[in-house]
Amino acid sequence: MTMQQALAQVRREFDEGVFAQTLARRVAVRSVSGPNADEAVLQSYYTDILEPELAQLGFTCRRIENPAPGGSPFLLAERIESPDALTVLTYGHGDVVPGYDDQWDAGLGPWEMVLRDDAWYGRGVADNKGQHGVNLSALRAVLNARGGKLGYNVKALFELGEERSSPGLRAVCAEQREALSADLFLASDGPRVSAAQPTLFLGSRGGVVFELSCRLREGALHSGNWGGIMKNPAVILANAIGTLVDGRGRVQVKGLLPEGIPASVREALGALQVDSERLGRKIDMDWGEPGLSPAERLLGWNTIEVLTLAAGNPAKPVNAIPPEASAYLQLRFVVGTDWQNVETLVRQHLDAAGYPEVMVRVVRGSPATRLDPAHPWVRWAKDAIAAVTGEAPAVNPNLGGTVPNDAFSDILGLPTVWVPHSYPGCKQHAANEHLPRSIVRQGLDMMVSVFWHLGEPEAQAVAKAARR
C-alpha cells in the first residue's frame, strides 16, 4: 500500500489510452449552458458520466434543485468514512460554452476529441471536463492503492451553470452549509501561470462591469454646420474615460485601487514566471502600474479595461456629430478594493473632473478572494506536490480571471486551494480549445500525491489545528 502503486495506475491508464477514452466521452456530451440550453443534454452529463463514475468510487449522489429561476440542478456526491475525519470539498462544472463549430481548424471540432501535436482538442478538455476528470482519475487510483479506504471524507459539488456565472451557486452554498461543511476546499479550474510551471492559486480577482454613457440630444447634427458650437458626446466620453485610466493603462482613481500588496502576496508573486516567453505572446512592459513586476501588474493590482466603445455608425461613418456615445468598462480588482461602491466612486470622480454629462451604471460585479499564501494548507499543498514533481509549485495568490471562489471562501468559510490543469493558451472559450497531454500527465501525478497525502498525519494535523 504505497503512493507508487497509485502513480503506477494513473500512468498506465494514461499510456494505454484509458484516460483519453474517458475524456472523449465527456467531450461528446454537448452540455452547452446559457440561453436556449438543452436541459436534457445538460443533465445527461450527470446521468451518463458523473453519477456512474462517482458511484463506482463509493460516493452517494443526490441532486439539489437550483433556487435560481431556470437554473440547472446541482449534483452533490459524498464519500463519508467517518463523521470525525478530515473532510475535503471539491468542485467542478460540466457545462461548456458554445462549440463555434465552423470556426475550428480543418480536421478539428468541438464534440469529437482529436489528438494533434501532443494535445487533445475538443470543447471542455480544458474547461472543465478534463480538469475534474484528472482529479477523479487520481482519486480512484489512490482509493485502489489504499485498499478501498482513503482515511478521510470527500464531498464533491458539481454544477451546470458556471459558464453563465453560476446562477444559484451562492444560494445553494448558504442553504446547504452543513451538508457542504469541510476542512479544506480543493479543486481544479482555470490555467496555470504557464504551461511548464505547476501552479496553485488561492482565489481570484473580482470584476465589476459598468456602463458610461453620454446622451445629449435627439438625432445627429451636421458636423460642418454645428461643429465647434455643440458638444460631441463621443469626445466627452473619450476624455472622461481618460480620467479613469490613462494612455498607459494606469488607473487614475485612488478609490479603485488597493492600499498595496501584502508582503506574503508580493513574495509569492516574486516566484511566478510571468514573461513573454512563458506566456507565448509578447507582453507590453510599458503598460500598467509603474514600479510593479509583470506578475504584480497581472495578479496583484487592479486594472480598468474598456470592453466596448460606441458612437455613431462605425460601419458607415457620416459627417455628423452623434447624439450619444456609450462604453462598457471593467474593473478587475484584488482583495481590499471597495468594489461595492464603484458607481459612487466613479460618479464622484467624473463630477470632480468636470464630466457631469456622463452617466454611470454598474451592470454586474463579483468579489475578489484570496487565501493568504502563508496559510498552513498552502504550505501543505506545496509539499504534497513537491513530493512527486521534485520542486514546489508556483503559488498564485489569486487568478487573474474569475472563478466562483467566494461561494466557498466567503459563504462556506473554507480555505481554498486550486490546482489548475490547463495553461493560458488553451483557448478554452474559443475555437480549437485544447489541453496538452504533458499537463495532464503531470496533473495526474500531482493529484495522486495530493490525495495520497490527505490521508497522512501531516494533513490531519493541519485540519486539527485549524479547528481549534
N, C-alpha and C positions, 0 to 999 in steps of 0.2 A: 504494500500500500504506500506508494510514493508519488510525488508530483511528476516524476519522469514517466510513469505509466500513463498519466493523463495527457502529458505532452505527446507521447508516442501515438496515442489515439487520434488527437486532432491533426497531427502531422500526417498520419496515414490516411485519414479521411480526406484531407486536403489533396494529397498526392494522387489518391485513387479517384478523385472527382466526385466524392460523395457530397462535399460542401457545395460544389458548383451545381450539382443536380438539385439540391435543396434550394439554393438561391434562385435558380432558374424557375422553379415552381412558384416562388414568392413573386418574382418579377412578372410572371404570366397573368397574375391577378390584376386586372385593370382598376385598381382601387383609387380612382381619382376623386378627391373631395372638392367641395366648392359648389357654385351654382349648377343646378341640373345634375347633381351627382346621382348615380345609381346606387341607392341604399342597399339593394340586394347584393350587388357586386362588392360594395364596401364591406358589408358584414360577412361575405364569404371568406374574407381574409382571416376572420376569427374562426369560422366554422370549418374551413378546409385546411387551413395552415396552422394557426397558432394553437387552437384548443387541442387538436390531436397531439401535437408536439409537446405541449405542456403537460398533458395527461400522462404521456409516456415518462415524463420526468417526475411524476408523483405530485403534480400540482392539482389543486381543486379550483375549478374555474367558475366564475359567475359573471353575468352581465350587469352593469349598473346603468340605469336609464339616465340619459343626459337631460339635465334640467333646462338647458338652453333650447328654445324653440327650433325645431328642425335639426338639432344636433344628433350625431350618431352615438350609440351607446358606448360605454367604456367596458373593458374587459379586465377584471381583477383576478389574478391567479395567486394562490397561496400554497406554500410548502412549509408546513409548521412541524418541526421536530420536537420542540419543547417551548412552552409559553415563556420560559425564563431565559431562553437562549438569545444570543446576539441575533438581531433581525436586520436584513438588508432589503431596502425597497429599490427596485429597478423599474425602468420605463422604456417604452418605445412607441412608435406610431406606424400604423400600417397603411396610412393614406399617402398618396403621392400627388404631385402637380400634374397637369395635363401632359400628354405624351408629345405633342407637337410632331406628330408622326412624319409629316412631309419635310421636316427640317433636318432630319438626321442624314449623316453621310451615307453614300451608297453601300448597301450591304448591312446597314445597321438599322435598328428600330427600337421603339420603347418597350415592346411587350414580349420580345423573344431575345433572351440573353445571348450575346455573342462574345467570344474571346478574340481580342485583337491587340497586338503589341503588348502582350502580357497583362492586359487589363480586361475586366468584364464590363461590357456595355449593356445598358438597359435601364429603364425607369425604375428608380428605387434601389439600385445596387448600392448607392452611397447614402441616400436619404429616404428612408431609414432602414429599409428591409435588410440590407447587407449588414448594417451595424448591429441591430439586435439579433440577427442571425448568427454573427460571430459570438455574441455573448451566450446565446442558448447552446451553441455547439460546445463552447468551452465548459459551461456548467455541466452539461451531460458527461463530458469526459472526466471531470473532477468527481462527479457523483459515482461514476463507474469505478474509478480508481479508489475511492474511499469505501467501496463495498455497499453502496446504497444509502450512506449517511453522510451528510455534509458537515454536521456539527454546528449548524446554525440554521436560521429560518430565512426563507426568501419570499418576498411578495413582489409581484410584477403587475404594473398597471400599463395597459395599452389603450391608445385612442385612435380614432379615425378622422380627426379634425385638426391635426397640428398645422397642416398647410393652409388652413383657414383661420389661424390664430387661436386654436384650441378652445372653441366655444364650450362652456360648461365645465372645463377642467378645474378651474379655481373653486367653483361652487361644489363640485364633487369632492375635492380635497377637504373643504370645510365640513361638508356633511358626513364624510367617511373618515374623519380624522382618526378615530380609534382603529378602524379597520386598516388604515394605511400607516399606523404608527410603526416606527423603526428606529434603529440606532444610526443608520447611515443610508443616504441616497447615493446610488452608484448606477450610472447609465452611460450610454454612448449615443452621440449625435454630433452634428457639426464637423468641422475639419480640424486636423492638426494644424500647427503653425506652418509646417512644410511637410512634403511627402516623406522626407528622410528623418524627421525628428518626432519620435513618440512624444505625446503631449498629454498632460492633464489640464482641463480647465475647470474653474470653480464657480462659475456663474456666467452672467452675460451682461453686456451693456444694455441699457434701456433705450427706448426710442419714442420720440414724440413727433408726429406728423402734424404740421399746422399750415393753414392757408393764409396767404396775404393777398388782398385784393384791393384794387383802386378803381372805383366806378364813379365817373364824374358827370356823365350826361347820357342822353339817349341819342344814338346814331353817331356815325363818324363825321368829321369835319375836313374839308379840303385843306391839305397842308399848305398850299400856296395862299389861300385866302385867309387862313386862320393861324398858320404857324407863326409863333412869336408873340401872340396875344392871348392864346388859350393854352391851358395846361395840358400836357400829354401824360395820360395815366401810365403809359409804359415807361417813360422817362422817370417819373416819380417813383414807380415801383422798383425799377432797377437800382436807383440811387438809395432807396430805403433798404433794399437787401444789402447793399454795400456797407451800410452802417452796422449790420448784424454780423456779417462775415466779410473780411476784406479780400482784396485781389490775390492774396497768397494763402487763402484758406484759414485765416486766423479768426477765431470767434472774438467779437468785439464787445459782447455784453457780459459784464462781470458776473451778473447773477445767473448766467447759464454755464458757468464754469465751476469745476470742483475747487476746493480750497488748496489742494495739492495732491501729490502722490504719496501714499503711506510708505514708510521705509520697507516693510515686508513685501509690498507690491512692487516697489522700484527694484528691489533685489531680484525678485522673480523675473521681472521683465528684462533685467540686465542679462539673463541667461538665455533669452529667446533669440533665435536666429531669424530675424526679420530683415531680409535684404532682397535685392532684385534677383539674384541667382537662385535663391531657395524658393522664392515665390513664383518664379518663372515668368516674370513680367517686370520691366524697368519701373521702379517707383520714383516719385518726384521728391528728391531730397530737400528742395526749397519750398515745400508745401507744408502748411500746418503750423502748429505752435513752435516758435523758435526755442532753441535750447533743449529740446527733447529728442531722444533717440527715435528711430522709426517704430520700434516696439512700443515706446511710451506714447507716441502720437496715435498709433493704431489702436492700442488696447488700454492705455492708462489715462486718456484725456477725452475731451468732448469735441465733437465736430458739428457743424451745420452744413448740410448739403442741400443744394437746390435740386429738387426732383423734376419739376416741370416749370416752365415759364412761357406764358401765352399772352399774345395781344394781336389784334388784327387777324389776318388770314395768311399764315406763313406759306401756304401752298400757292397763293396768288396775291402777292402784295400790291396794294394800290396807293395812290398819292393821297392818303387820308390819315388824320390823327385818330387813332382808335378811341372809342368811348370808354373802354375799360381794359384792365390788364389784371392778370392773376398769376399766382405761383404757389406751388406746394413745396414746402421745405421740411427737412427732417433734422431734428436734434438727436444725435447719438450721444449717450452720456453714461458716465460711470457713477458708482455709488457716491453719495454726498452732494448730488445735484438737486436743486429744488424744482424737480420736473413737474410737479403737480400745479405749479404756479407759472408755467411757461407763458400762457396767454397774458397774464397780468404783467409779467416782466417784459415781454416784447412790446406790449401796448405802452407801458411807461417809457421804454427806451425810444420808441418811434415818436412819441409825443415830444420828448425832450430833444430829439434830433430834428424836429420840425416837419414831421410827416403825419399830421392828424388825419389826412385823407385816406391813408392806408388802413384797411380793416384787418383784424386778426381773428382767426378762428381755429381752435385746436380740433383736429379731426379724431385722433386716437393717440393713446400712449400706453406704455408698459414700463414697469420699474426696472431698475438695474439691481443686480445681485452679485455678491462676491463673498466667498468664504476666504478667511484670512489664510494666505499661503503658509503661515506658520502653524496652522491648526494641526493637532496630532493625527487626524485622519489623513491629512495631506502627506505628512511625513511617512505614515504607514503605507499609503498607496505608492509613493515613490520607491520605497524599499521593496515592496512586492513586485513591482515592475522591473526594478534593477536586478532582482534575483534571477530573472530569466533573460534579460537583454544585456546584462553586464554593465549598464550605466543607468543613472536615474533619468527619468523623462523630464522634458521641459515642463514648467508649470506656468500656464497662462491664467492669471488671476480671474479674467473674465473674457469670454468670447467676444469678438468684435461685433458680431451679429446678435441675434436674439433667439433664445430658446425659452420655454415656459418655466424657467428655473424658479421663479418667485412662488409658483404653486407649491413647490417642495421646501424651499428655504424659508419663505415668509409665512405661508399658511400652515404647513406641517412642522415648521421649525427644525428641519433636518440639516446637518452638514451635507453639502452637495459636492460630489466628485464625479466629473465626466471624463471618460476615456475614449476620445474620438478615433474612429477607424476610417478616416477619409482625409482629403487634403484640399487646399484652396482651389485647385484647378479641376475639380471633379465634375463641374458643370451640372450640379445637382438640380437646378431649376431651369435647365435649358436642354436643347437637343444634345445628343452624344454624352449623356451622363455616363460616367464610368468609374470604376474602382480598381486600382492596381492590385494585382494578386500579391505583390510584395507586402502591401499594407495589411491585407487580410491574413497572410501567413504570420506576420509578426503580431497582429492583433489577437489571433488565436492563442499564441504563446503567452502574450501579456495577460489575457483574461483568464487563462488556466492558472497562471501564477496568482492573480488577484483572488480568484475564487478558492484556490487552494489555501492561501494564507489567511483568508477569512475564518477558516477552521482551526487556525493555530493560536497559541496562547497570547501572542502579541496583540492580535485583533480583539480578543476577549478583554484584554487589559485596557485597551483604548476605550472600548464601549463601557466598561465598568467605571472607569474614571469619569467619563462624560455624564453618567447617570447620577453622580453624586451631587 
